[in-house]
Amino acid sequence: MADRKTNRSPYVRENVLALRRRRRFVEVYFVVALALIAAMLIVHTLFVIGRLRREFRVTSNAYATVQTLLASDLQDPGMEGVIIMLAQDIGRTMNFPTVATDAEGTPQVWWPGFNERLGPDPDENLELVKGFAGDLDRRNDPIPITRYAVDAKSGRPADRLFGRFHYGEPRTIRLLYWVPALELVLITAFTVAGVLAYRRLKRTEQQAIWAGMARETAHQLGTPVTSLIGWLEHLRERAGEYEALREPLDEMGEDIKRLEKVAARFQEIGAPVRLSEGDVVPLLERALAYGRRRAPAQAKITFESVTPAKLVVPHSPVLVEWVVENFVKNAVDATKDLPPGQGRIVVEAREDRDFAAVAVTDNGVGIDPAEMGLIFTPGYSTKEKGWGLGLSLVKRIVEEVHHGRLEVRSEAGRGSTFTAFIPGVSKARGES
């Protein structure tokens, strides 16, 4: 039986770590799956854009070739009408920006959609179209249009630059460039929302389990505690004047009160809590007295209290005292193995802006940085016989019941400070 108890904490700890790894694996799997989907969509979109660009280039080359035929003197005169018709058919399919210039770069024909930018001055319009052609050249290299003719002196075919065909991309392609970025943003947002929703769902599920367990524990404790109170009164009446029984019965009474307090704590944490304004300083003094009783006598730990005369804040006295007791209990465990007389625990209360800051500082073993992210995980404990519930309940009490926050500062081998910030304090109330 003793061995089973001794091995309990490592077993629970390994289970907690395994569950944490499993949850992280699910989250990583979800993120990786969405990242692969995003990559596939982006690659497919870029592939489609590439195909469309190649098709527009082919169309532009075909149009430039037809213009070359029209500008040349080598074709059959009877084919000129056919070539013109072919140029017109290709031109009707070109719904993207184009400019045709002569050999000197003077615009001759351009995309009709550009006309809405032009004004009444022809010379200024030509300069605007030249600038437009330059913009197109930054996206795609212009296609030369060549004029082929028979040289009058040599009688051989000769060619010379007749002009250039400048082309861009339709607005559809430009819009498609934004699709990968939009896909990435949407999938990232969906991934973040999914992970947050999953964590919230798990957290809600855990809260429901904790609340149910707390209510059931309070219910199960209530009946035997009531019975013990009755039996204690009966024993006190029967004991009469037996002085030897008075001290044991008083100790039993204190233990029963402790059980009543535990039942009340579980009852409050398992049900909606109504906060009431009150002074937290007496709670700290009781928690400090609890720490003195819990500390081994041979450790000779020094306990100190640094508190104002009064610090009023909306809170649940039962639960806040539980929080401070947990802090003090952990501080005692951290300092009890120090040489006698060297352990030191300070319980402090102060105003911190609109918060009541309740802190417990010790000079004990501290917390390993690798453990820092796990100390509030339910079931995680580094103690030999710990169940890892104390700090997880503290987190629930401070953050969810009181809507405050927790702060932990620790250095391995030099000690730790646990601080609970409870909102709602004001100087007017704190000084009254």
PAGU-951184 format. One record per atom (N, C-alpha, C): z, y negated, x. Coordinates in steps of 0.05 Angstrom, whole numbers, plus 5000, padded with zeros to 4 digits. Each point is the difference from the previous one (the first is absolute). Last residue first. Layout:
BEGIN
ZYX;...
//
This chain:
BEGIN
508539424784;501849954977;502450195001;492249965060;502349855008;502049964978;491650484990;501450125022;502549855008;494249704930;501550234992;501750105023;494449295019;501849914978;501850234991;493150155062;502349885013;502049914979;493850844979;499649715004;502549895011;494451024982;502349855008;499349705001;493950764981;501349874977;502449835008;495450955048;499249734991;501849894978;501650685087;500150014970;499549724990;498950645094;499749734990;499950024969;503950645086;498950004973;500049714991;500550545101;500549774984;498650034973;503450545098;498750034974;500849774983;499850255111;500949824979;498450054975;503050545101;498249944978;501349794982;500650455112;501049954973;498049914980;499450335096;501449744999;501049934972;494650805027;502149985020;501749744999;490649964956;501150255008;502149965022;497749284926;499150065027;501550255009;497549394902;501550205016;498750035027;500049514894;499549945028;501750195016;496349834892;501450185019;499249915028;500049664888;499149955028;501750175018;496949884887;501750115021;498849935027;499949544893;498650125022;501950105021;499749784885;500549885026;498350145022;501650164900;497649865008;500449845026;506050644950;500849725004;497649825008;498750944979;502049914981;500649705003;493850405060;499150044972;502049904979;501649925097;497349904994;499250034971;508850295032;499549725009;497349904990;502750904980;501949814988;499349715007;494950725038;499549974971;501849794988;501450215090;497449864997;499449964970;507650525022;500449715007;497449844995;499550934992;501349884977;500649705004;496650485072;497949994980;501149884974;505950165072;498349765004;497849984980;505850774993;501549755000;498249765002;497450965005;499849864974;501249725001;499250815065;498149795002;499649854974;506050755030;497850064981;497949775000;507550405080;499149794981;497750094982;505450415077;500450104972;499149794979;498549855095;500050294998;500350114972;495149055020;502750115002;500050304995;492549394993;500450105027;502850125004;493049874910;502549945013;500150125028;493949874899;499849995030;502749925012;498150064904;500250265012;499950005030;495749184950;501950184987;499950285014;497849075051;498550224986;502150194988;501649225059;500449964971;498550224983;499749985097;502850014993;500549964970;491650015057;500750234983;502849984989;495549405065;498350004976;500750224980;504649925086;500449764983;498450004974;500450655077;501350074975;500149764981;496449945089;498450194986;501150084973;504849425060;497749874988;498250194984;510650195012;497550045016;497749874986;510249664989;497950174987;497650025019;511449835019;497449884993;498150204988;509650075034;497750135014;497349874993;508649394982;499850285005;497450095013;505049154966;499150025028;499750305008;499249404900;501650185017;498950005028;499849434896;499150035027;501850195016;496949644894;502050175014;498850055028;498549254911;499250145024;502350165011;495749364913;502350185006;499250185023;496649034948;499550205021;502550155006;495749404916;502550085012;499450225020;492949204968;500950285000;502950025010;493749234996;500950074973;501050284998;500649585093;498249874981;501050064971;505750465053;497549985015;497949894981;511550165011;497849904984;497649985018;507850745016;499349725005;497849924980;507250865042;498649894977;499549705004;502950985060;499649724998;498649934973;505450795068;498949964973;499949704995;500750675092;500449744988;498649994972;503950735083;498449974976;500749734987;501250635098;500549754986;498049984976;504350705088;498449974975;500849744986;504650345078;497649845006;498249964976;508550525006;500549715002;497549845005;499751025026;502049884983;500449715005;490450435022;502750025011;502149864982;491650334948;500449825023;502850055011;496450404919;499950165025;500249835025;499849644909;502450175003;500050165026;493249354962;501849915020;502350205006;492850114933;498649925025;502049935022;503050244912;498750245013;498749925026;503749304949;502150185011;498850245014;494049434956;501149875024;502350175012;496350284918;498150045022;501049885026;505149844923;500150285007;498150065023;499849144964;502550045016;500250295008;492849774943;499749865026;502450065018;500650314912;498050155015;499649885028;505549534941;501350245009;498150185016;496649234958;501649935024;501450255011;495150124920;498249925022;501649955025;504850154921;498850255010;498249945024;503549284953;502150125016;499050265012;494349584940;500149855025;502250115018;499150374914;497850085017;500149855027;506649824932;500150285007;497950075021;500049124962;502250055019;500150295009;491549434970;501550224989;502250075019;495248994989;499950275013;501550204983;497648865021;499750214979;499750275013;505949265049;497250074997;499850204977;507549365066;499350094973;497050054998;508449915073;497150005001;499150134974;509449585058;498850104975;497049995003;505749835074;502150044980;498950124975;494450245086;501149754989;502250064980;498150665084;499149934973;501049734992;500350825077;499249725002;498849924974;506350845049;498849894976;499449715004;502050995060;500249714997;498649924974;504250925061;498649904976;500549714997;500450835081;500949734991;498349914977;502851045037;497849804995;501349744990;503550925036;501249735003;497849794997;500251035001;497849825009;500949715005;505550734964;499850005029;497849825010;501650134907;502149855012;499749985030;491650084931;502050185014;502149835015;495049614911;499750025029;502150195012;499749754906;498150215007;499950045031;505349314959;501150264993;498250235010;497149115013;502450055016;501250284994;492849704948;499150075027;502450065018;501649684912;498950274999;499250105028;502649114991;502350174998;499250304999;493249364996;501250005026;502550185002;495949854917;498350175016;501050025029;504449414941;500550284992;498350195017;498649085012;502650085011;500750294992;492149634967;499750045028;502750095012;499749744910;498650265004;499850075029;503549154975;501950224996;498750275004;494249245005;501950025023;502050224996;493049674938;499550255014;502050045023;499949474899;500649965028;499650275014;494549734908;502750065010;500249965030;492950064905;500949835022;502950075008;493150734957;501849784992;500949855024;491950774962;501449865022;501749784988;496250974962;500249724993;501749865022;493550944996;502449875009;500049704992;495551034969;499549715004;502649865005;500351005029;499549864975;499349715006;502950655066;498150164984;499349874974;506249635064;497450025014;498050164983;508949904967;498749745002;497250025013;505650774994;499349924973;498449745001;503650335080;497750154992;499149934972;507849605031;497749915016;497550154992;508250244961;499149744990;497649905015;504250805029;498650044975;498949744988;505349945078;497450135006;498450054974;508749664991;498349805011;497250125006;506750584972;499249834978;498149785010;503950565064;498050144985;499049844976;507049655051;497550005016;497850144985;508550024963;498849734997;497449985015;504950785011;498849994974;498749734994;504950105080;497550165001;498650004973;508549605005;498049845014;497350145002;507250474962;499249784983;497949825013;504050695049;498150114981;499049784981;506749765060;497550045014;497950124981;508649904966;498849745004;497350025015;505150784990;498849924974;498849725002;504550345076;497550154994;498749924974;508449595020;497849915019;497450174995;507950234950;499049734993;497749925018;505550815005;497450024986;498849724995;508650145042;498050135017;497350014987;507949674954;498849815018;497850125017;504050244903;499450145025;498549805018;503449884907;501249865022;499550145027;493650194919;502649874996;500849865025;492450614972;501249985027;502749874999;494350104923;501550245006;501449985027;494449284971;502250034981;501750245007;492349875050;501949785006;502550024981;492650584986;501650075024;502149805006;494049814930;501750224993;501850085023;493349365015;502249894985;502050214991;492350305044;501749845019;502449884985;493350454950;501850195014;501849855020;493549484954;502050114981;502050195014;492849675050;501949784994;502250104981;492950595020;501949975022;502049784995;493050124937;501950224999;502149985023;492949394999;501849954977;502250214998;493350145064;501849785008;501949934978;493350664983;502250105017;501949775009;492549744946;501850184986;502250115018;493149415037;501849874980;502050194988;492750235062;502549925012;502049914979;491150224976;501450245008;502749945012;494449284975;500850154976;501650255008;496149485068;502249854987;501150154976;492450365042;502450035018;502449854987;491749924957;501150274997;502550045017;495349195009;501350014973;501250284996;495149885080;502549835000;501450024973;491650435009;502150145016;502649844999;492549604960;500950244985;502250155014;496049275045;501649914977;501050234984;494350195073;502649905009;501749924976;491250264982;501650235008;502849915008;493849334980;500750154975;501850245007;496449515071;502049844986;501050144975;492850385049;502550035014;502349854986;491449894966;500950274995;502650055014;495849195015;501050014973;501150274993;495849895083;502649865000;501250014972;491550365012;502050175013;502749874999;492849504968;500550234983;502150185011;497249275051;501649914978;500650234981;494250175072;502849965009;501849914978;490950104980;501250265007;502949975009;495049224985;500650134975;501350275004;497049535076;502349874988;500850134974;492250315042;502450075015;502549884989;491849774959;500650284996;502550085015;496549135012;501250034973;500850294995;495549825080;502749885001;501450034973;491150295005;501750175016;502849895001;493449504956;500650244985;501950185015;496849245044;501849924978;500950244984;493550145066;502549945012;502149934979;491350134971;501250255007;502749965014;494949234978;500950144976;501450275006;496249505072;502349854987;501050154976;492350355042;502450035017;502449864988;491749904957;501050274997;502650045016;495649185010;501350024974;501150284995;495049865078;502549865001;501650014974;491350395003;502050155016;502749865002;493049534952;501050244986;501950165018;494849205024;502849964993;501250254987;490749955024;501649985025;503049984994;493449984931;500850275008;501750005026;496049204966;502450084984;501050275008;492149705039;502249845010;502650064985;492050414972;500950115025;502449845011;495949694921;501450264996;501150125025;494549225000;502949944995;501550264995;491250085060;500749904973;503049974997;495149865095;500950234983;500749884973;492749625076;502950054999;500750244983;491149555062;501150124976;503050045003;489949555043;502950005002;501250114974;490249995058;501250054974;503050035004;491449475056;502350185000;501050034971;489849755053;502549904987;502250205003;491450055045;499249844977;502549874987;496950415103;502249974980;499149814978;492650605050;501849775007;502149984977;491350695044;502149944981;501649765010;489550555009;502349855013;502149944979;490250645021;502249914982;502249875016;490049945039;502150204996;502249894980;492349535039;499150184979;502150224994;499649205063;500050275010;499050204979;500349074979;498850025026;499850295009;504049764915;497249915001;498750045027;508150594955;499649785019;497149935002;504950454914;498250065022;499649755017;509350224943;497249904997;498450085024;510650044947;498150145016;497249894994;510949674989;497249974991;498150135019;511250144972;497949975020;497349964987;511349894983;497550054985;497749935020;511250315014;497649845006;497650074982;510850034979;497750195004;497549835006;511349795016;497549954985;497850195007;510650255005;497949895016;497549954984;509949964956;497950195006;497949865018;508249564979;500650264988;497950215008;499249105029;502650095010;500850274989;492249544969;499650135026;502650095013;500149504919;499050284995;499650155026;502449095004;502250164990;499250284995;493349395024;501750065023;502550164992;494249704933;498750215015;501750085024;502849264950;500450254984;498850245015;498449145035;502850085004;500750264986;491649634984;500250105028;502850095006;498649594918;499050285000;500050115028;502649114990;502050174987;499050295000;494249345032;502250055018;502150184989;492949754945;499050185021;502250055020;501749374932;500050274990;499150205021;499749085019;502850105001;500150284989;491749584995;500850055028;502850105002;496849774913;498750245011;500850065029;505649494919;498849935026;498850255013;505250014916;497349884996;498649955027;507350794997;500049744987;497149904998;505451045007;498149805011;500149744984;504550864982;501549845020;498349775010;496850654937;502049844987;501749845020;493150635027;499049744990;502149824988;500750935034;500949795018;499249724989;497450854960;502849934994;501149785017;491150395011;500349804978;502949924995;496150305097;501350134976;500449794978;492149785070;502850085001;501050114973;491049645070;500850114975;502950095002;496449495070;497749994983;500750104972;505249565095;500150164976;497549964983;500549905108;500149834976;499950184976;499550265095;502650014987;500249834976;492350215060;501749785010;502750004987;493250624973;500650065028;501949785012;500950084896;497750035016;500850045029;506150344915;499349765015;497450055016;506450394910;497750065018;499249745014;509350454949;498549765008;497750085018;508250444924;497850025020;498849735005;508650594942;499149755013;497950065021;500750674917;501949925020;498849765015;496050634934;501949834986;502249905020;489950504997;501849885019;501849804986;492850494959;502350185005;502149875018;491549574979;501750024976;502550175004;493549935070;501649754997;501850004976;493850715015;502350025018;501849754997;492050004951;501850224990;502550025018;493249405026;501449904977;502050214989;494450245072;502049805009;501649894976;492850584981;502250155013;502249815009;492249634966;501550124979;502450165011;494049645062;501449784986;501850114978;494250595044;502349925018;501649784987;492150274957;502050214998;502549935016;492649435004;501349984974;502250214997;494650015079;501849774999;501549984974;493150645030;502750094996;502049774998;490549915018;500350114973;502950094994;497249685087;500249794980;500450104972;503450525087;497650004983;500349784980;505449885093;499950184976;497449974986;502749495078;498850265006;499850184976;503949075018;497250004994;498750285002;510849634976;498150105020;497149994990;508249774949;499449795021;497850095019;503250594932;498749774987;499249795020;504850765029;497350074992;498549774987;509049885024;498450035024;497150074993;506349984931;499349735009;498350005025;503450824971;498049904981;499149725007;507150355049;497550145007;497749924982;508849684982;498949875024;497450135008;504650404929;498949744992;498849855024;504350815016;497650054984;498749734992;508449985043;497850075019;497450054986;507649834947;499249765014;497850065020;503850724953;498449834982;499049755015;505750575047;497450134996;498349834982;508749725012;498549955024;497250134998;506250144931;499149725000;498349945025;504050844995;497949984980;498949724999;507450175056;497550125011;497749984980;508449714972;499049825020;497450115012;504750544939;498749784987;498849805020;505050725034;497550104987;498549774987;508549825036;498150055021;497350094989;507349894940;499049745010;497950045022;504250774968;498249894980;498949735009;506450405055;497550155001;498049894980;508749655000;498549905023;497350155003;505950294932;499049744994;498349885023;504350835013;497850034981;498849724993;507650035055;497750115014;497650024982;508149744961;499049795017;497550095015;504650634946;498749794984;498749785017;505150675043;497550114989;498549804984;508549765033;498050025022;497350114990;507349984940;499149725006;497850015022;504250814979;498349914978;498849735005;506350315061;497550155002;498149924978;508649644996;498549885023;497450155004;505950334935;498749764991;498549865023;504850775022;497950074981;498649754990;507549885056;497750105015;497750074981;508249734961;498749785014;497550095015;505250664957;498949824980;498449775014;505050585055;497750144989;498549824980;508149685034;497949995020;497550144990;507550044944;499149735002;497749985020;504350834993;498549944975;498849725001;505750255070;497450145002;498349954975;508749665002;498349855018;497350135003;506550454951;499249764986;498149845017;503850745040;498150094979;499049754985;506749875065;497450065012;498050084980;508749874969;498949745009;497350055013;504950754975;499049864976;498749745008;504150475069;497750154991;498849864975;508149675033;497849935018;497450144992;507850224953;499349724995;497649925017;503750855015;498649994974;499149714993;505250135077;497350115004;498450004974;509149744995;498449815015;497250095005;506150594960;499349784981;498249805015;503550675054;498250124980;498949784981;506749775064;497450045012;497950114980;508949924967;498749745005;497350035014;505650784982;498949884976;498449755007;505350635057;497149995002;498749854977;509550135004;499249875025;497049975002;503750484927;500549714998;499149855024;499550935001;498149904981;500349704997;506150475053;497449975014;497949884981;508550214965;500149765018;497449965014;500950764947;500049764983;500049755017;
//
